[in-house]
């Protein structure tokens, strides 16, 4: 399972890089866009549907459960039957789900449709990574991974402004209907323009691509892949601390105004977005992706510890948070390259689908864990906790790399 084996089964000729990135990147943009659509409308949806915020939260839980449970099975399907058809079906189903939420305007339908939307959202990582690995020249794969990650970040970042703007002009139901329609349009574009994308699984005979189900399960529960899953959980916990509770810690612990705390979080998120693009260039120029990840998470641990220890004023806090966010962003392409290096070429869908469940696991653990920390400790303990988690992530990278080397030596 060495990195060099990843060329096996992939055509030497590749479709235009710009077309691959435009299609897969836009689909990934929609994936993250849809994750933010409903929470942004909570203040409007609660009175409109006559429900509590807790009930609306259950809709997001249904989305997360649907996505988390189906990512690994979808990964098997991607490797066996091909990624393009599954990606198109997922994009269309998620768009249809949000369109119907807007049309029905009913809470029970909302729960059912958000579950379907979550299941549809589970296709993106398995299908996207399988298509990118097969369609992009190996010398540019790091940049492809970085742009893919960036488009997701960008989709989540612009969703609030777009959705709230639409809601103000045409109402929440029409806004959701229009947002859902965009998914159907994207599915049509993938169907028409995606014919040239390389799709290894679809070229193989039924039952041949990705090996047997038993072999696939054995691969997922091998030590290198389980270490990769643990790595993704740690990364999700790190992000969950700052993204979810960083503003509270800055206001209550560092005595920042809400506006300055918002600028601090914006600095962290902007640093992540810019760092992802830088990370893609780095990933294409080195084979030591583990070293890149270790250095980045060590830098993150240092910046968070500095904030916790010194309680800096806003003009030092914001640069520190931006630097910390940049370190998280830079590591993203190297993170994907590490997983790629432990994955056979015909198993990209199942492995990336499986390890991406780590994001769901971290997303389930982080909110109550950090909430408990803030309820029973000093707010600045949040930054100490994130620093400690960053060091734990360094350990996760080292374990994943060690397990890969050990597995290759056998």
Secondary structure by P-SEA (a helix, b strand, c coil): ccccccccccccccccaaaaaaaaaaaaaaaaaaacccccaaaaaaaaacccaaaaaaaaaaaaaaaaacaaaaaaaaaccccaaaaaaaaaaaaaaaaaaaacccaaaaaaaaaaaaaaacccaaaaaaaaaaccccccaaaaaaaaaaaaaaaaaaaaaaaaaaaacccaaaaaaaaaaaaaaaaaaaaaacccccccccccccccccccaaaaaaaaacaaaaaaaaaaaaaaaaaaaaaccaaaaaaaaccccaaaaaaaaaaaaaaaaaaaaaaaaaaacccaaaaaaaaaaaaaaaaaaaaaaccccaaaaaaaaaaaaaaaaaaaaaaaaaaaaacccccaaaaaaaaaaaaaaaaaacaaaaaaaaaccccaaaaaaaaaaaaaaaaaaaaaaaaaaaaaac
